[in-house]
């Protein structure tokens, strides 16, 4: 467990630092969406192997990567400023990208749910409840598809 936790934290740090370095590059955005899809495909294979915990973490990595791609493009920052909350930050990115208030709120809520319930409770807390966590995992493909469509609509 400790090795898995350390490795997950290290890859998260590496992904965020390399992401920040490439945030303003057009091709990098498509590469981050590809990475999100790679994490997602891996996530969908893991429950069949009896590992819903790593599946949850891979879904989180996919959602986080796609979201940071969007926030970098729309808000010129992959993460909120210190002291600002993620829910408002993500909602602001979707609003600025042209989504309605209601859509932006729902998408920001989904991001927070994935972070708290899949990344936090499931991966780190080792608490997996199929009826609670599986629907969040299944919805991730829809979320990443939507982020990709939004990114494609944005001017270069």
N, C-alpha and C positions, 0 to 999 in steps of 0.2 A: 504493500500500500504506500509506504513512504517513497519508494522509488517511483511509483506511478505519479504520486503527487508532485514530487520534485521535477520529474520529466515534463509533466503538464505545465507547471509554472515556468520552467525554462523555455518551452516552446512558445508559450503565450508571450513572454518577454521578447523573444527573438522576433516573433511575428509582428508585435506592436512596434518594435524599433525599426525593423526593415520597412514596415508599412509607412511609418512617419517619414522616412527618408524618401519614399516614392510617391507620396500623397498627391502631388500635383502633376504626375505624369499620366497621360491618357492611357497608354497601353498597360500600365501597372494596374489600373482599375479593372480591366478585363482579366488580368492575371489573378487578382484577388477574388474575383467572382469564380474563376476556374478553381482556385484553391478551396473556396467555400463549397463548391460542388463536389470536389474530391473528398473533403471531410464528410459531407453528407452521404455520399455513396458508401463510404467506410462505416459510417454510423448505422446505416440501414442493414449492413451485413452482420454486425456484432450481436444483436439480440438472439439471432438464430444459433450463435455459438455460445449462448449463455452468458453474455457480458453486456447487460443493459447499462452498466455504470460507464464503461468507456464509450458506449454508443451515445449516452447522454452528453458526455464531454465533447465528442466529435460534432454533435448537433450544435452545441454551444459554440465551438470553434467556427463552424460554418456560418451561423447567424451573426456572430461577432465580426467575422471577416467581411461579410456582405454589408453589414451596418457601418463599419468603419470606412468602407469604400464610399458609401453614400455620404456620410458626414464629412469626409475629406473633400469630396467633390463639391458638395453644396455649401458647407459651412467653413471649408478650408482648415479643418482640424479633425483628426481621427477620434479624439477623445475630448470630453468637456473640460473646461478650465477648472482648476482646483476650487472646490467648494460648490461647484454646480452639479446638479443631478443628471443622471443618465436619461431618466424618463423625459424630462423637459428637452434635453439636448437632442434625443432621437426624434421626438415629436416635432421639434423645430426644423430638423432636416427634412422630414417628410412634408411639412407645410411649405417650406421654401422650394421643394421640388414640385409643388403644385397639387398635392393631395388635399382633400378636405380635412377640416378639423376633426371630424368623427373618425375618418380613416387613419389620420396621423395618431390620434389617441389610442386606437386599437392596436396599431403596429408598435407603438412605443410600449404599450402594456404587454404585448407578446414578447418583445425583447426582454423586458424585465422579468417576465415569467420564466423564460428560458434561462436567463442568468441565475435567478434565485432558485428555481425548482430543479432544473437539470444540472447546471454547473454546481450549484451550492448543495442542495439537499440530496440529489441523486449521486453525483460524482464524489463530492467531498464528504457528504454525510452518509454515503452508502445506504441510502433509503430509496428503494425503487418500488413504486406502486404502479403497476401496469395501467390501471384505469386512470391514474392521474398523469403519468409521465408519457405514455405512448402517444396520446393525441398531440402533445406538444412536439414530439419528435416527428410525427407524420406531417404536421403542418409546416415544418421547416422548409420543405421543397417549395411550397406555395410562397412563403416569405421571400426566399432567395430569388425565385422567378420574378416576383413583383419588384424587388430591388433592382434586378437586372433591367426590367422594362423601364423603370423610372430613370435609371442611369442612361439608357439608350435615348430617351426623350430629351435629355438635357443638352443644351448647346455646348459645344466643345470649348 
